[in-house]
Amino acid sequence: MKFEDIEIEDVDFEAMLEESFKKEARGSGDLTEGTIVKINEEENQAIVDIGRKNEAFVNLDQLRDEEGNLLFKEGDTLPVVITGSRGERPMVSYDLAKKRQAMNEFIEEYDEQQEYIVEGTVTKKNKGGYVVEADGLEFFMPRTLSYLSSKTDAIGKKVKGVIVKVDKDKGSVVISRKELIERDKARVQEIVEKLLESKEPVAGIVKKITSYGMFVDVGGMDGLVHYSQISHKGPVNPSKYFQEGDEVNVVALDYDKKKRHLSLSIKEANPDPWNNIDEIIEVGDTVEAVVSNIEPYGVFVDLGEDLEAFLHVSEISWDKNVKHPKDYLEVGEEINVEVIEIDKEKRRLRVSLKNLLPKPMEEFSRKHHVGDVLTGTVSSLTDFGAFVRLEGGVEGLLHNQETSWDKSKRAKDLFNVGDEVEVKIIKIDTDAGKISLSRKALEKSPVETFAENHKVGDIVTGTVKDKKDFGVFIALDDNVDALIRTEDLHPLKFDEIEPGQEIKGVITHIDPRNDRIRVSVRRLERQEEREALKHLNEEQDSSMTLGDLIKDQLQK
């Protein structure tokens, strides 16, 4: 829009300007000189001779400096503007005279070949327009050139306008806010059309960063880069990647004329790494990464190349009891990780940190062997046993069967999480990553104690505890059980045997290592016969005389 296109010739700006002063400018409004005749402190006014029939009054507040000292004394001359009258005495203004003088000086120095931009504050309003004060000067802005709604309370509003008319004779200057706005619209439209038409990346400067994105200045126009348009990784927090003043390449996506909203994209200005991901990275690669975000379930790491990968909490350490990733890693920390998954369809990368760390099980198996006795801490309890944390963070299983020689006891009955317990290693499976532990192996088994006082062939009596298809379990003394196989029950009948029934039999097998004892009823009869015969022979041998022995030897 050009100056000559603005219809201002039919508007009487001088009349409008004078109208803006009507509350204080009654009279000619002429700028003239006066002489202070008298200063009246009590009435806070000075009497000024302006060459008329009656002398004029001026408020003393206009004649004081910032500290309250009077700038003039009786007899001094000063410029004034007639603003009205009180009775027959004219009223004059020194403040208005200063503004008139300053405006006259501005107009005298005004160069029509140059453009002047005025930035000021709206101080007055009338039906014709507004008075804008800037640097002590008062400019008139017609309502038709203000781009302000009549419903808007413009007083106090800061505005910017370009000078469109200067009347040196009348001492008036007219400014247009509309002109600058129309220019800006045209400039914006030109920028937008170029950006949308070319779709080529252009350089911009980050002006402001917010939680939802950042504003970027492109060619003097601000556009919004939404946080979802910053990186091919997906939505990111812009403050983690950029600072105000950074230069970035952007592409224009869209422009909303009504809202004057320009949408920009940084990620569209850069190649998408997923288009040739196979050339960038492969499963099994070890890559450098920077921790960008930590969540309870895992860690997001920046691999560079506008790629981000996920490090699940289970892939951070060989320790199976990682409570929170922040106990192991910090945002900004540089680490090496191994790529374990590339999902092109879901654009997802998964990495592992623990794969690059020594396996605790391998370290443990090099230092310890089956039979070693260690002290560990109960880390968790289950229905089938207790997991015990050992040296190096590895865990071993203490099964219920290995907690005590008393088969009725379980781990939950004996331990609490956090208890220290001494255990013996009974198996190490490095491939499966499993360690089997025993607590009862550190104690003498009831069968070992039983074997110290009993041997195969002894006759014992036990109480039936349980019946199985393959035999009957009986409880003996010293808290041990023995098995009578079905074929060893004769002459007893399996179906007639009841729990609690006492059964006598002969010990046929004692295995302290495997905690096993077997008893036979079938052999009991022969055993008792041998015992009776032995006893009889012993009695007979003791009743023979010396003569019987000599006779027996002679017969041989």
Beta strands, then each sheet from edge to edge (+ up, - down):
strand 1: 31-40
strand 2: 45-49
strand 3: 56-59
strand 4: 77-86
strand 5: 89-93
strand 6: 117-126
strand 7: 129-134
strand 8: 137-142
strand 9: 158-167
strand 10: 172-176
strand 11: 202-210
strand 12: 213-218
strand 13: 221-226
strand 14: 247-256
strand 15: 261-265
strand 16: 286-295
strand 17: 298-304
strand 18: 307-312
strand 19: 334-343
strand 20: 348-352
strand 21: 373-381
strand 22: 385-389
strand 23: 395-399
strand 24: 420-429
strand 25: 434-438
strand 26: 459-468
strand 27: 471-475
strand 28: 481-485
strand 29: 502-511
strand 30: 516-520
sheet 1: 3+ 2- 1+ 4- 5+
sheet 2: 8+ 7- 6+ 9- 10+
sheet 3: 11+ 12- 13+ 15+ 14- 11+
sheet 4: 18+ 17- 16+ 19- 20+
sheet 5: 21+ 22- 23+ 25+ 24- 21+
sheet 6: 28+ 27- 26+ 29- 30+
end
